């Protein structure tokens, strides 16, 4: 989930890129993930993202690629708050 400038948004497409990169890393460097003890954590991260994407596709021809509401530019870029 991305929290930018006090907005509380979820951007599906950057998340898709991130989880794809993680998955390719596991395919190419599995032994490194296993040696470091992070293989299961990486798989859990991929599973979390794919579960999220399945929920964001509730019916045929419907996909929620962004969730949230952007506030005004003035508020969005001058006030920084905890997510």
Order of alpha helices (4+ residues) and beta strands (2+ residues): beta-alpha-alpha-alpha-beta-alpha
